[in-house]
């Protein structure tokens, strides 16, 4: 992993957190594919895709995040900056989806 002992724990924590977030996203996408009526879409929301398409995109996105998390846990250098970019995009998309559900 990292050469500095202090950063090794934080990188492992981030990798584990990415794997957990990937599992949440995976099940969120799976629910959208299997039970589309689980999510309520209101008339004032902007929905670009139908829920099945959104579910498949979320499912694939979860696999990418999970692989990046495993890369962090495995000490891969490419996974550090990739994780920062992916989790930033994931944060904005989840905030946009959950924020518009009110």
C-alpha positions, 0 to 999 in steps of 0.5 A, a space after each residue: 500500500 502506502 510507504 507511510 505507515 499513517 496513510 496505510 490505515 486511511 487507504 484501507 478504510 477508504 477501500 472498505 468504505 468504497 466496497 460498502 458504498 458499492 454494495 449499497 449502490 448495487 442493491 439500489 440498482 437491483 431494486 430499480 430493475 426488479 421492483 420499479 414501483 419501489 421508487 416514487 417519481 413525482 411530476 416535478 422531477 426531471 427523469 432522463 431515463 426510465 427506472 430500469 435503465 437507471 437501475 442498470 446504470 447504477 448496477 454497472 456503476 456499483 461494480 466499477 466502484 467496487 473494483 476500485 475499492 478492491 484496488 485500494 485494498 490491494 494497494 494499487 496506485 491507480 485506485 487512489 485518484 480513481 477513487 476520489 473521482 468516482 466517489 465525487 461523481 457518486 456523491 453528486 448523483 446520489 444527492 441529485 436523486 435523493 434530493 429530488 425525491 422530496 
